Amino acid sequence: MSDDRLIVALDVPDALAGLKLAETLGDAVSFYKIGLGMLTGGGLALANELKQEHGKRIFLDMKFFDIGATVENAVRGIAQYDLDFLTVHGDPHVVRAAKEGASGKDLQILAVTILTSLDRADLDAGLIKAGDVQDLVIERAARAFEAGADGVIASPQEAALIRALPESTGRLIVTPGVRPAGADKGDQKRVATPAQAIADGSDHIVVGRPIWQATDPKAAAQAVLAEMNSPQAKKPNT
């Protein structure tokens, strides 16, 4: 079994492309993220197939946000698929509802703090309260933990600060926006390398385009895994 701290984002057009990529990566990768972009392209069916037939772990990145009753019902439906992680927005009422919906199941609820594609200008445009982005992320993470979140989604630049929170003990930090040295940042604005993310306290890193857009995706995944296990990736949270 490969190192499941690496989660590969299957941000490809449909389930057939996702399954083909998973077959290409083979036993090098054991954990996959399936997001909204594939929801209408067979994403739930792919999640179930990878989980039940291939023994992979699955992170369903839906980022649910709605009134509590709707979130609870949606999560209860998702929990029947026996998946591993599910994202919701980190607002406390959403987290509490999601935890209620997942009650009795192994599905872990991860709260989104602030999307890694956003910076202060984006928050201003969305009328989000003033303040440093990192400070807002830390505040949202603490509130999500208090509401019962099993973990949070945060950029590599906030992972160490979240790990320092007393509330983070025993909770997960899952980090998108991870790019190997020299890779294109794409639409991400708050990024770090795999080694830095692990060193700063991330439990799992999510990597998409640098792997699936590579000429040799399996080699690209293995290079990320090697960096995660390098001397530069110390693990202060273990």
Buried (B, 14 or more C-beta within 10 A) or exposed (E): EBBBBBBBBBBBEBBEBBBEBBEBBEEBBBBBBBBEBBEEBBBBEBBBBBBEEBEBBBBBBBBBBBEBEBBBBBBBEBBEBBBBBBBBBBBBBBBBBBBBBBEEBEBBBBBBBBBBBBEBEBBEEEEBEEEEBBEBBBBBBBBBBEBBBBBBBBBBBBBBBBBEBEBBEEBBBBBBBBBBEEBEEBEBBBBBBBBBBBBBBBBBBBBBBBBBBBEEBBEBBBBBBEBBBBEEBEEEBE
